[in-house]
Amino acid sequence: MTNLTANERRHAAAINEIRQSRFLKSSSGDCEELDEPLEAYLPLYEHNEDWDEVQLDDDLMECALRFTDLGAQWSTTDGLPEIYGEYRILHFYDVFDQPEGPEPLPDATEFQRKFMSELRYFDMTPRSGAGMMTFVRMKPHVSPIEIWYHDISDIGGDPFPPGFVKMDITYREYLDALLLTKGTYGWQYLYTDPSQSYGGLLSKVNYLKRMLDLFPEIFPQYDYTSLRERLEARL
């Protein structure tokens, strides 16, 4: 396709890298179908008044992707160390078109209910049903926009709901990290405070170690130094 932005070409190439790798078994989305650019839906509050005072990062327009189904589920082939991964990135219009956040627990505090109402997911694991999701937080007048990860593992802590942990990453950096990790389960823990994500990180350490051993060989065009340093700092 010739009408892709520079960032869209990078992500379409990453999907092809997954599809074409003889080291991975995969099921992936279609990078041929494009939606309208995000600018066509601005200002956001005309479509959803909940976004009236939400400030988008300055570079979000530049990095936002128009694919209607950008993502893949994969695993390593027989004979290789066992690694699994999955992601599916929503067009950002589908993020702010969500009418409400996830359902809070019955015993949630008022703070937790308010927090949950501010979340809108943009990455998920629908093909496997593994339940991991990543959200933007619709907190007014906050820049950069907050990114929160949800897992069923033992992460997070008061005053936030169990299972949620804030990532030290921007929306653009999140998309960039997917080019490296290909959605390896647990990669998000590399961008969280280890004191709050300890239990969740431990459950994914083997996947991350194997990824950092194998990926530099099968995807030599990428530099995994920064991810290796992040993992070492958390163990």
C-alpha angles and dihedrals in degrees: 000000000000102000098065122120118240091259093047090053090053093052095043087052090051091055090051090050089058094045095048100042113111087206095063136062108209151170115201144180129253115269091187097077116081131186127205116293115265091250088069090067099049137155091047097209091064087068098033121012091203087078094056096114099025112119117215119214113263093242097044093096090053096049101035113119125222100202115125094211112021111165150074143213116215147160134191118268124254114290095030128098109280113261129158132190144169142169139164119189117204124221101257092242088064088053097057092036090068107110097212145002128256119300112269121229116267092249095045118139121240089256091053092049090052091047093051091049089059096055125098120177122231103166127043146152105244099151095058098027088224091149101229114138138172124212142192114224115229095217111156120247095001120135128216094034111245121252119208128188125209126201134159088236125100101280139133128024146206134002088021124068117269115267097035127104130173117240123221092225140094125236091256092047089051091056090046091051090055089062088062102036099036086213097300106184110267099013089128090070088069087071099046136086103271091213089065101036102042099120094046094046093053091055091056101036095103092053091050094047091049091046091054091048096047108030097064087060099045096035102034092161089076130073112226097181095107093050092048090052091049093052093047090051090056100048 
